[in-house]
Amino acid sequence: MRLSKRAVSIKPSPTLAIDSKAKALKASGVDVVNFGVGEPDFDTPQNIKEAAIKAIRDGFTKYTPVGGIEELKVAVIEKFRRDNGLAYAKNEIIVSCGAKHSLYNIAEALLDPGDEIIIPAPYWVSYPDQALLNDAVPVIVKTDEKNLFKITPELLKSNLSKKTKALILNSPSNPTGLAYDLKSLEAIADIAAENDFYVISDEIYEKLVYDGFRHVSIASLGDKIKQRTIVVNGLSKAYAMTGWRIGFAAGPKEIIGAMTNIQSQSTSNPTSIAQKAAVEALRGAQDFIPVMVAEFNRRRAYMVEALNKIKGISCLMPVGAFYAFPNVSSYYGKSFKGKPVNSSFDLSSYLIEEANVALVPGGAFGDDRYIRLSYATSMDHIKKGLDRIEKALANLA
């Protein structure tokens, strides 16, 4: 069988693969601590679930407009105005089947074969593959811990070419949990305007921030950058709605129109019932979010402190999302029972096999020196898992 070149050029999502492996082991009776999945362990708030139940009872179970129901588009517009100081019209909004779907629609609408898209590393695992699926060229730009994993103006300029079509920004970041401050965003906005490329701003973790950090959308920094920015967001993280699959994007009407046409030929509309729940999420009580953030903050502090106490590990304190991204490269070159550990993939395999702890290798995010742990799990699991990791690392020689 001969598959397409684009099909064989990509790999399955490593985060989902690791989560599936962890769940399979757990189902077989193994006591696995799963730090792998980027999913809040909180339940969807009751008012949101009730809105979905009401939609079912009211018979709101048919096709809807491709780009989302009017009521939800208005709620998204209200959200952007309230949270980000951004004004959009309804033809500048599309609702899709999750933020990942929004990002894929953008790639299809913007990228031609040979176009270059700049992706700072560490990056979310799907960015390069979505570019490859659209015959574009992902230009991976390695950032450094000393700059808090941000792409600097110098790095950005040195990687521009005549083929540069877009830059992906993810702030707060998956996997690092770090974010771009206002000064950094202003510099990037100026470069984008001067060189006429788009910014795809993935802001899915905007509400999950700590230590007084203030999220700023790059699109809010003036008309020049707004005209070149497509903002992506969704409900999965802040509202504990991963399975509901509702994401949305805002940007120039021509791009949003193209995305809507593409969506009409792929998935059609997002689920009608989930759209009604999304309206309630955006317009209803928001008091659930600070409660969840406070708990994530408590776990964040414990996990990062505990990681930094393990010999040979160093970990920056994240300011957003729910991930820690420790440097574990001091353990490379060691082995256990004759089996070498020379990479983040080797170490991750060792930890799930010998310590029953699942996490994601940093190599999957473009930096092999690190591993990613999610603290979107209970404090008991965090304590147990970190204790197992410390003991397993001590056994490497």
FILUM-113012 format. One record per residue: residue in three letters; z, x, y of N, C-alpha, C, O in turn. Coordinates in steps of 0.02 Angstrom, whole numbers, plus 50000, padded with zeros to 5 digits. Example, Ala and Ser with C-alpha at 12.3 -4.5 7.8 and 13.67 -1.06 7.14 Angstrom:
<nodes>
ALA503905066049716503905061549775503905066049835504235071249834
SER503545064249888503575068449947503945064550002504025067050057
</nodes>
This chain:
<nodes>
MET500005004249940500005000050000500005004450063500395009150068
ARG499565002850110499515006750172499805002750229499514997750251
LEU500385004850255500695001650312500405004450376500075009650376
SER500515000950431500275003250496500645009650516501205010950494
LYS500325013550558500635019750582501275018250620501765021950616
ARG501265012850659501875011250697502445009250651503025010550666
ALA502285005950596502815003850550503155009850517503755009850508
VAL502755014950500503045020750467503325025850516503645030650496
SER503215024750581503465029450632504185028150650504505032250683
ILE504455022350630505135020550650505595020350589505375020450532
LYS506245020150604506745019850552507185013750564507215011250620
PRO507535011350512507985005750522508565007650566508755013450571
SER508865002750599509435004050643510005007150604510255004050558
PRO510215013250620510755016450583511425013050591511835013050545
THR511545010050649512185006550659512235000550613512754999250583
LEU511694996750608511694990850563511714993050490512034989750449
ALA511374998550474511385001050405512085003150384512295001750328
ILE512435006650429513115008850413513585002950408514015002850364
ASP513494998050451513914992050447513804988450381514274986050350
SER513174988050359513024984750296513344988450237513604985450191
LYS513314995150240513614999150187514364998150185514654997450131
ALA514684998050243515404997050247515604990150220516094989550184
LYS515214985150238515364978350214515254977750139515624974150105
ALA514744981150113514624981050041515204984350003515424981849951
LEU515444990050029516004993349997516634988949999517004988449950
LYS516734985750056517324981350063517274975550015517784973449985
ALA516674972750007516584967149961516714969149888516894964949847
SER516614975649873516734978049805517464979949793517644982349739
GLY517874978949845518584980349836518844986749868519434988249862
VAL518404990549900518604996849932518914995350000518654991250039
ASP519474998550014519824997550078519485001950131519695007650143
VAL518974999350164518585003150213518815001450283518904995650300
VAL518895006650324519015005650395518335006650430518035012050425
ASN518105001450463517425001550491517445002650566517614998050604
PHE517275008650588517195010250659516465010050679516295012350734
GLY516025007450636515315008250647514985003150692514545004850730
VAL515194996950688514814991550719515024990450792515614990850808
GLY514534989050835514664987550905514744980150915514324976850946
GLU515294977450891515394970250891516124968550906516564970850869
PRO516274964750959516974962950972517284959450911516964955450878
ASP517904961150897518254957850842518594951450864518954948250826
PHE518474949350926518734943050951518264937350931517664938450922
ASP518534931450924518114925550910517804923050975518084924051029
THR517234919750969516934916551027517424911451056517714907551018
PRO517524911251123517994906451152517844899251133517264897351123
GLN518374895351127518314888551101517874884151145517494880051118
ASN517914884851211517504880551255516764881651243516364877051249
ILE516574887851226515874889351212515664886251146515114883451141
LYS516084886751096515934883651031515874876051038515444872951007
GLU516314873151078516294865851087515644863651120515374858351105
ALA515384867751166514754866151199514184866051148513734861951152
ALA514204870751100513694870851048513754864751002513254861750983
ILE514364862950985514484857050942514224850750977513914846550946
LYS514364850251042514124844551080513364844251081513064838951076
ALA513044850051087512314850251087512034847551021511534843951021
ILE512354849350966512134846850901512224839350898511774835750876
ARG512814837050918512954829750916512494825750961512324820050946
ASP512284828851017511844825451064511114825951043510664823251076
GLY510984829350986510294829950962509884835051000509264834651000
PHE510214839951032509844844951069509634850551020509874856151023
THR509174848650976508994853050920508234854050914507984855850861
LYS507884852950969507154853450967506924859851004507334863651030
TYR506264860851004505994866351044506204865551117506284860051143
THR506274871351150506404871251222505844875351256505434878351221
PRO505824875551322505354880151355505444887251328506004889251314
VAL504894890851323504914897451291505424902151323505804905451288
GLY505434902351389505854907051424506554904651439506924907851477
GLY506754898951409507424896451419507434889851457506984888451497
ILE507944885851444508014879351477508174880451551508474885551570
GLU507984875751592508104876251665508844877351681509014881451722
GLU509264873551647509984873951660510254881051649510664883551687
LEU510014884351596510234891051581509944896051630510294900751651
LYS509314895251648509024899851698509414899451764509544904651795
VAL509604893551784509994892751845510674896151837510924899451884
ALA510984895351780511634898651767511564906251768512014909651793
VAL511014908851743510894916051745510794918351817511054923551837
ILE510414914451856510314916051927510984916251963511114920752003
GLU511404911351950512074911051980512484917251960512844920052001
LYS512424919251897512794925151872512584931451910513014935351932
PHE511924932451919511684938351954511914938352027512084943652054
ARG511914932552058512134932152128512884933452133513104937152177
ARG513264930552089513994931152090514234938152072514664940952106
ASP513964940952019514214947251991513874953452020514184958752023
ASN513254952752040512854958752057512554958652127512254963452148
GLY512644953052163512354952552230511604952552229511284954952276
LEU511304949752175510584949652166510314942552170510614937952141
ALA509764941552205509444934952211508794934952172508354939052184
TYR508734930252126508124929452086507904922152087508314917652093
ALA507254921052079506974914352069506914913051994506964917651954
LYS506804906851976506764905151905506184908551869506224909951810
ASN505634909851906505074913251874505184920851869504734924451847
GLU505774923051888505964930151881506494931051827506804936351822
ILE506604925751788507124925751735506804923851668506394919251666
ILE506994927251615506814925151547507434925751503507814930551507
VAL507514920751460508054920751410507724922251342507224919151325
SER508014926851306507734928951242508254928851187508824926951198
CYS508044930851127508484930651068508914936951065508854940851018
GLY509344937951114509764943851119509474948851168508884948751183
ALA509914953251193509694958451240509194963251207508744965751240
LYS509274964451142508794968751107508094965751110507604969451119
HIS508054959251102507404955851106507124956351177506524957451186
SER507554955751228507334956551297507034963451307506504964151338
LEU507374968551281507124975451288506454976351253506014979751278
TYR506384973351194505754974051158505194970551196504634973051199
ASN505344964651224504834961151264504614965451324504024965451341
ILE505084968951354504914973351411504444978851388503934980251420
ALA504614981951331504184987251305503474984751292502984988151308
GLU503424978851264502754975951250502384974351315501774975151318
ALA502744972051365502424969951427502224975951471501744975451509
LEU502594981451466502484987051512502084992851483501694995951519
LEU502174994351419501945000751392501265000251359501124995851318
ASP500835004951378500185005951346500205012251304500645016451314
PRO499745013051257499725019251218499705025351263499295025851309
GLY500135030151248500155036351287500625036251346500785041551373
ASP500835030251368501325029951423501975033451402502175033151344
GLU502295036651450502925040051436503505036051464503475033451520
ILE504035035551425504645032151447505225037051439505355039451384
ILE505565038451494506115043351494506745040051468506965034851492
ILE507045043251417507645040651385508175046051385508125050851346
PRO508685045451427509225050451425509605050051359509745044651333
ALA509765055951332510155056351270510855059051287510915063551328
PRO511365056251255511365051351201511115044551224511235042351280
TYR510765041151178510455034751193510625029651139510825031351084
TRP510555023251157510615017951106510045018751057509475020151076
VAL510185017750994509735019750940509045016450944508555019250919
SER508995010450973508355006850971507865008651026507275007051020
TYR508095012051078507635013551134507015017551111506465015351125
PRO507095023251077506495027051058506035023151011505425023451019
ASP506325019550963505915016050915505535010250946504975008750925
GLN505835006950995505475001651030504875004451068504355001151072
ALA504945010451096504375013651128503835015351077503245014051088
LEU504045018251021503565020150969503195014050941502605014450926
LEU503545008450934503225002350909502674999850955502244995950935
ASN502695002151017502185000151065501735006051084501415006051137
ASP501705011051039501245016751045501355020751109500905024251132
ALA501965020351136502145024451194502505030751171502645031551112
VAL502645035151218502955041651203503655041751231503745041951292
PRO504165041751189504845042551214504975049751235504905054351194
VAL505155050751297505315057451322506075058051324506405055451369
ILE506345061451274507065061851267507335067551312507125073251305
VAL507775065751357508065070651403508805071551387509205066951396
LYS508985077251362509665078551340510125079451400509995083751443
THR510645075551404511145076251457511745080151429511775081651369
ASP512205081651473512755086151454513425083051469513505079151517
GLU513915084851429514595082351437514875084151506515255080251535
LYS514695089951532514975092151596514745087651653515075087251705
ASN514175084251644513935079351693514075072151671513755067451695
LEU514555071451626514755064851600514165061151569514115055051574
PHE513715064951538513135062251502512675058251547512345053651523
LYS512655059751611512195056351657511575060651668511615066751670
ILE511005057351675510405061051693510445062751767510525058251809
THR510395069051784510445071251853509765070651887509245070251854
PRO509755070551954509105070351988508655076151968508045075251962
GLU508945082051959508545087851939508225086951870507635088351860
LEU508625084451823508365083151755507825077851757507305078551724
LEU507945072651795507455067251799506795069751828506255068451800
LYS506825073351883506215075751916505825080551870505215080351868
SER506195084751834505855089751793505515086651731505115090051699
ASN505675080451716505365077151658504855071751677504605068251633
LEU504715071151741504205066451763503515069351752503415075451755
SER503035064951739502335066951734501905061251760502155055951779
LYS501255062451760500795057151782500805051151734500585045651752
LYS501055052251673501075046951624501745043151622501825038451583
THR502225045251665502875041951665502805034651688502575033351743
LYS503015030051646502975022951663503665020151679503725015651721
ALA504175022651645504835019651655505395024451634505285029251598
LEU505985022851659506615026151640507075020851614507125015451643
ILE507425022351559507935017751534508615020151556508805025951544
LEU508985015751589509685017151606510125012351568509995006351565
ASN510655015051539511145010951503511835012551530512115017851516
SER512095008051571512735009351605513135002951610512904998051638
PRO513755002951581514065008051538513655009251475513275005051453
SER513755015251448513315017651394513575016251324514175016751310
ASN513115014551282513205015051210512765020951189512155020451192
PRO513065026651167513695027251132514285030451170514835030651143
THR514175032951231514685037251261515255033451294515815036051299
GLY515125027251316515625023551353515685025751425516115023351462
LEU515245030351446515255032651516514735028751557514335025051529
ALA514755029651623514355025351666514145029051729514415034251746
TYR513645026151763513385029151824513745026351885513835020251892
ASP513965030851929514285028651991513745027252044513145028352032
LEU513955024652101513495022552153513055028352177512445027452185
LYS513345034152189512965039852214512415041852166511855043252187
SER512575041952101512075043852051511505038752049510925040652044
LEU511675032352054511175027052053510715027452114510115026352109
GLU511015028852171510605029352233510095035052227509525034252249
ALA510295040552198509825046152190509255044352143508675045852156
ILE509415040952088508905038852040508435033652072507825033952062
ALA508725029052111508315023952145507815027152192507235025052195
ASP508025032252229507575035652275506995039052237506425038852259
ILE507155042152181506645045652142506145040552112505545041852112
ALA506405034952089505965029752061505485027052114504895026052100
ALA505745025952174505325023352228504795028552249504215026852260
GLU505005034852253504545040152274503985041352223503425042952241
ASN504155040452159503675042152106503385035952072502985036552025
ASP503575030052095503285023752074503305022651998502795021551967
PHE503905023051969504005021051900504545015651896504925014751943
TYR504555012151840505035006751831505695009351803505725014551770
VAL506225005751818506885006951788507065000851746507084995251771
ILE507195002051682507434996851637508184997751633508425002551602
SER508564993251663509284994051670509644989551620509684983451630
ASP509904992651568510274989151516511004988851536511364993851534
GLU511234982751555511904981851583512334977451539512774973951564
ILE512214977551474512554973051427513314973951427513674969251410
TYR513564979951445514284981151443514604980851513515154983351522
GLU514274977851561514504978151630515214975451641515564977951684
LYS515414970451602516074967451612516634971151573517224969651583
LEU516444975751530516934979351491517034986251522516774991251498
VAL517424986451576517554992651613518304993451625518674988551624
TYR518514999751635519225001451638519375006151696518925008851728
ASP520015007051708520265011851758519985010451828519895015151867
GLY519845004151843519595002351909518865004051921518625003451977
PHE518505006051868517795007551878517425001251899517544995851872
ARG516985001951947516594996251972515864997051951515525001851970
HIS515634992351911514934992451890514484990451948514624985651984
VAL513944994151957513434992552008512764992251973512584996751936
SER512394986951986511714986551960511244990252007511264989252067
ILE510834994651978510374998552019509894994052058509654995952111
ALA509754988152031509294983552065509574980952131509204978352173
SER510234981652141510554979152202510514984052260510774982652314
LEU510184989752250510194995052301509594994852347509394999952375
GLY509304988952357508754988252405508124985452373508044985652312
ASP507684982852415507074979552390506614984352353506294982352304
LYS506564990652375506114995252343506274996252269505834996052227
ILE506914997252254507104998252184507124991652147506984991452087
LYS507304986252180507314979752146506614977952120506554975252065
GLN506104979452159505414977952139505194982052079504694980352046
ARG505554987552065505374991952009505874991651952505844995651906
THR506344986851954506874986551904506844980151864506744974751892
ILE506924980751799507034975051755507744975651729507904980351692
VAL508164970951746508864970951726508944967051661508704961351656
VAL509274970051613509384966751548510134965751538510534970251551
ASN510304959751516511014958251502511024952951447510504951051420
GLY511624950751430511684945751377512404943851367512854946051403
LEU512524939751316513184936951304513554940051246514144938551235
SER513224944351207513504946851145514174950251153514644949051115
LYS514234954651203514824958951208515384955651248515944955051223
ALA515244953551308515764950951352516044944251329516614942551344
TYR515634940451293515854933751271515944933351195516024927851168
ALA515934939151161516024939351088515544934451054515744930351014
MET514894935051072514384930451047513814934251014513224932551024
THR513964939350975513444943550945512964939450902512354940550905
GLY513224934850863512804930950818512414925350850511974922350819
TRP512574923750912512234918150945511544920150970511114915750980
ARG511434926550980510784929351000510504926451064509984923251065
ILE510874927551118510624925751184510664931751230511204934351245
GLY510084933951253510044939151304509584936751359509244931651351
PHE509584940351415509134938251469508934944351510509264949551509
ALA508394943451546508134948851589507914945851655507714940051659
ALA507954949951707507734948051774507304953551803507464959451794
GLY506774951651837506344956751866505744953551901505734947551911
PRO505254957651920504664955051954504324949551913504284949951852
LYS504094944351948503834938451913503244940051868503154936751816
GLU502844945051886502264946751845502484949551777502204947851725
ILE503004953651778503264956451715503614951151674503504950651614
ILE504024947051707504374941651671503864936651642503964934151587
GLY503324935351679502814930851654502474933651592502344930051544
ALA502334940151593502034943351535502514943251475502304941951419
MET503144944551488503644944251434503684937251404503754936451343
THR503634932151446503664925251422503054923651378503124920451326
ASN502464926051399501874924951358501934928351290501754925551239
ILE502194934551291502294938151228502794934451184502684933751124
GLN503344932151214503844928551175503564922151146503764920051091
SER503104919051182502804912751157502414913851093502334909251053
GLN502174920051082501784921651023502194925250969501934927050916
SER502834926250982503254929650933503824925150908503804922850851
THR504314923850950504894919850927504894912750954505274908550931
SER504464911351003504524905151043505194905351079505404910651102
ASN505524899651085506144899351125506754901951087506764901951026
PRO507264904251124507914905551092508194898951065507984893551085
THR508674899451019508964893450988509224888651040509604890551085
SER509024882451035509224877351084509984876651089510254876351144
ILE510314876551032511044875651030511404881551064511874880551102
ALA511174887551049511474893551079511364893651155511784896151192
GLN510804890951178510684890651250511194886151285511444887951339
LYS511354880551255511864876151285512544879651285512934878951333
ALA512694883251232513324887151230513314892451285513834893851315
ALA512734895551297512684900751348512814898051418513114901451459
VAL512594891951431512734888851496513484888351507513744889951561
GLU513834886151456514564885551461514894892451468515374893251506
ALA514634897451433514904904251439514854906651511515344909451537
LEU514284905751542514184908351610514524904151663514724906851715
ARG514584897651652514864893251704515584891251691515934889151737
GLY515814891951629516484889651612517014894851631516874899651666
ALA517614893651606518184898051620518024905151597517744906251543
GLN518204910051638518074917051624518714920851607518704926951601
ASP519274917251599519914920651588519964924151521520414928351511
PHE519514922651474519504926051410519334933451418519594937651382
ILE518894934951465518624941851471519164946851490519224951951456
PRO519574945651542520094950651558520604951551502520884957051495
VAL520724946451463521184947151405520884951851354521224956351329
MET520244950951339519904955351291519864962451318519984967251281
VAL519694963151382519644969851411520314973451410520344979451396
ALA520854969851423521514972951422521674975651352521964981051345
GLU521494971851301521624974151232521174980051214521404984851182
PHE520544979851234520104985651223520384991751259520354997351232
ASN520634990751318520914996351357521504999551320521565005651318
ARG521924995451290522494997951252522265002051192522525007451179
ARG521764999551157521485003151099521135009551121521195014751088
ARG520765009151176520405014951202520885020751215520765026351193
ALA521435019251249521915024551266522195027751204522265033851199
TYR522365023551155522655026251093522145030451055522305035951033
MET521535027851047521045031351007520865038051037520845043051001
VAL520725038351102520515044551132521075049651131520955055551118
GLU521685047551145522255052151142522335054851071522455060851062
ALA522285050451021522375052550952521815057250930521935062050895
LEU521195055950951520635060350934520735067250963520605072350930
ASN520965067551025521045074051058521635078051028521685084151040
LYS522065074750991522615078250958522395081350891522745085650864
ILE521815079250865521575082050802521255088850816520825089550859
LYS521465093750779521225100550789520465100750782520185098250733
GLY520135103850831519415104650828519005098950857518395099250858
ILE519345093650882518985087950912519135087650986519705088751007
SER518635086151026518725084651097518355078251114517805077051088
CYS518655074151157518345067551172518485065751244519055065551266
LEU517955064351281518025061951349518295054751349518205051051300
MET518645052851402518895046051409518335041551434518105042551490
PRO518125036651395517595032051418517855027451473518445025951477
VAL517405025351517517585020651570517325013651557517455009051596
GLY516945012751503516675006251489516485005451416516565010151376
ALA516234999551398516044997751329516654998151283517214997251306
PHE516544999351217517105000051171516975005451119517065004451059
TYR516755011251144516595016851101516935023251124517015024451184
ALA517125027351076517325034251089516785038651058516495036951006
PHE516655044351090516095048751070516345055951066516185060051110
PRO516735057551015517045064151011516565069550986516115068250946
ASN516665075551011516305081450988516655084150926517245085950928
VAL516295084350870516585086550806516215092650778516305094350719
SER515815095850819515375101150793515755107250768515465111350733
SER516405107950786516785113650761516875113450685517045118450654
TYR516755107550656516835106850583516185108450545516195108850484
TYR515635109350581515005110950548515035118050519515325122550549
GLY514755118750461514785125050426515335125250374515375130050335
LYS515755120150373516285119650323516025115550264515465113050265
SER516435114750212516225111050153516815108050118517395109550132
PHE516665103550071517175100450028516905100149957516385097149944
LYS517265103349912517065103749842516335106049835515955103449795
GLY516175111049873515505114049870514965110349907514395112649909
LYS515135104649937514635100749974514695102350048515215101150078
PRO514155105250078514205107550147514195101850198513915096450186
VAL514505103150255514485098650312514165102450369514495106650401
ASN513535101050383513165104850433512905100550490512555102950534
SER513075094050490512815089650542513255083450547513705082450507
SER513115079450598513495073250606513345068350549513775064350530
PHE512745068750521512575064550463512985066650402513235062450365
ASP513035073250392513435075650336514165073550344514485071350296
LEU514425074350404515125072750416515255065250407515765063250378
SER514805061150431514885053850424514865051850350515245047550329
SER514415054950312514385053550240515025055650205515295052050162
TYR515275061550223515905064050195516485059250208516885057850164
LEU516525056750271517085052550289517065045750255517595043050238
ILE516475042950245516455036450211516565037250136516865032950104
GLU516335042850109516415043950036517115046250017517385044149966
GLU517415050550058518055053550040518655050350075519215050750050
ALA518535047250133519095044350170519025036850180519475033550207
ASN518465033950157518335026750165518365024650239518645019450257
VAL518065028850281518015027350352517275027350371516925032350360
ALA517035021950400516345021350420516285022450496516655019350535
LEU515825026750516515675027950586514945030050591514605030750541
VAL514705031050652513995032450661513895039650683514215041950730
PRO513445043350649513315050350669512985050750737512555046650754
GLY513195055650776512905056550842512175058150841511815056750890
GLY511925061050785511215062450780510795056150787510225056550810
ALA511065050450768510695044150775510605042250848510155038350865
PHE511025045050892510985043650963510675049451002510655049351064
GLY510435054450965510095059950999510515065951014510285070551049
ASP511145066250990511555072250999511985073250937512475069750926
ASP511795078150898512095079250832512795082150835513125082450783
ARG513025084150893513685087150898514245082050895514835083850888
TYR514065075650899514565070350909514545065150853514075064950813
ILE515055060950852515065054850811515285049150857515615050350908
ARG515105043050838515325037350878515795032950838515665031050781
LEU516355031250870516845026750841516915020750887516995021550948
SER516905014750859517035008750898517765006850894518065006750840
TYR518065005350951518755002850950518774995150959519274992350981
ALA518214991950941518204984650938518464982350869518134978550834
THR519044984850853519374983050790520124983350803520334985850855
SER520524980950757521244980350770521584987050777521334992150752
MET522154987050811522534993250819522764995950752522795001950742
ASP522934991450705523134993750638522564997550605522675002850575
HIS521944995050611521374998450582521245005150617521075010050585
ILE521335005150682521225011350720521715016750697521515022450685
LYS522355014950692522855019850670522725022250599522755028250585
LYS522565017650555522435019450486521815023850480521805028850444
GLY521285021850516520665025650512520715032650540520455037350511
LEU521055033350597521125039950627521575044450585521455050450581
ASP522065041550554522495045450509522085048050449522165053750428
ARG521645043850423521215045950368520735051350389520615056250353
ILE520455050550449519985055650474520335062450481520065067550461
GLU520935062350511521295068650521521435072150454521355078250448
LYS521645068250404521795071250338521155073750304521155079050273
ALA520605070050311519975072050280519705078450312519445082850278
LEU519745078850377519505084850412519905090950393519645096550389
ALA520555090050382520985095650362520795098350293520955104050277
ASN520455094250253520255096450185519595100350185519405103050133
LEU519255100550241518645104550245518815111950252519275113750289
ALA518445116050217518595123250220517945127250223517955133350226
</nodes>
